[in-house]
């Protein structure tokens, strides 16, 4: 007797197939053609409770005493540790089969053979992955981007529900650099201004004041191209060529490679670009990361190994890098801007 749609769904639920599909660890990183950049910085992890306290987070240790072989051990206090309360938020999304997709499912179930039943299961799993799992993954990616770049997450829901969640924003971690107007450009849009001084200065500040080593930067293509066209940045990456006995300056040509060359010559980590957008129900789209933000990423030493466990999908170890971040923004009216550093959480 053919299995009904209801029976198929109940069986998949009982076997935790649908739950595993939505909670599969690899999902948070996005498909190969749609990489979620900030999932590598604030990776998800499954926990047993929706509210708990994360304890004993070590920030700084204390130097030991010198002694002799038989001298008593001195027990020291004063190590800097911390804790924070974790309250997991709720999110939801629903989706429906189209009439055509439902007819295809009924047809597969009606054939009542092993191949058609497997195809019916795959149709349900793929639908759940595409419309539920990936939607929730993109929602979390947006929250990660806002936490790192803006130090603030705005949660919105039905019936005009809105909640603002503020993230710690230490002094010096976010700096605003105005961009002015077309007629009166300022900041990084002013050819007389030196963006490299801002970037190098903040990297040195993170190293000397915070003990953090910058490992990479990320910004939008728009801002990276602005840096590429900036004469000061071009000068940092330029060189000298000898042609027929004459010394000629060679300036870059305004491509993204200009920034890469200038950064490499001045020991600044590579600069990635992140322009991914998500889509709203009304057909409009928005960026995950602010187009005017420039972010410096640093190692925290808190790497996390994430394993995939769903037998229906590829079992692959994923290593995520939990980093402290510093970012920059231009032409913004609120506090977070040009360069910021924040202790990255992992929940």
Phi, psi and omega in degrees: 000131181299147178279138179280166178298317180298318180294321178298315179295318179297321179293316179295323176294316181297327179273005179061022181293317182291319178296317179296325179297317181287326185262011182299125186304326183292338184300327184294341181270351178082164176289170185298329181269001183214071185284131176269103190297316188282351175294336177285341183264321179233074183291151177281157170212144180280137178232166187274339184230156178278346178216127180198172179247126176276118188252163169053054173270110185279130177252312181217143178261180182242140180293140177280169176271155168281156180196188176248176183301324186251005178287147181292147178287133178266118178277122184248147171249193174096357177294141183271112177233167181212172176210158176211151180275130179254121174236110183281133179278170179252146174214154183210154175202144177231155179211157183235147171294146169283163179300320180295316179297323179294320178297320178297318180297315179299319180297318180294318179295324182292336179289334171053049172226171187299314183296315182292324178294320178295321178295323178295317178298315180297324179296317178294316182295315180296321178296316179296317179297315187286316188263338182249300185299311182290327177297316178293324178296321179290325177298317180290326177296320177298319179294321178298315181299316180294322179297317183284316187275317187254349185058028181201133177244129176254113180266125181238146180213193182291160177058038177063023176294135177209136178221132179257123178249113181270139179255143178310135186227078183299155180298136178088355183270343176225128184229135178264130173240113183293151179254352178068215180234176178297319179286328181231071181294147179223171177059221184292346178268001177259122183296341179273351180271152182248098179296330182296328177296320177298312185292310180297319180298319181287325176297317178294324178295316178299322182287313186277326184264331184247348182071029184245138180256121179292137182242336176193166177234159176215139178207186177273161175299322180302311183287325178294321178291328175297317176297322181296328180272353183283126183298328180292318178294319178299323180295324179295332181257002183283175180209189180238133177239138177261116179238114180052044175083357180256141176273122180235134175286137178248113179261149178297171189251018175084021176259173180297336177297338176300313180294316180301318180292315180297319179294315182297320181292338183245021174058037173261135181300163181302155181244108176277164173240145180222109185237015185296142180239154172243160187248139178267169182294339181270007179094349178281166179225156178222159178277146172291315181249140178307132183295336182261012182267143173234121189242131175256130183249137182233153176287140173248348183080009182251060178288153180227132178265123182244129182251140170278142185230358184279118183294343179281347182238172181292129178272110188223133173284134178242126175258123179252149180254110177274119189234155167272145189236154172223133186221164182225151180217153177235155176057044177241144183267342181268178190295313185297128177195205207342308181216132185219143173236140182211143177291120184280129174271167184240008182256000000 
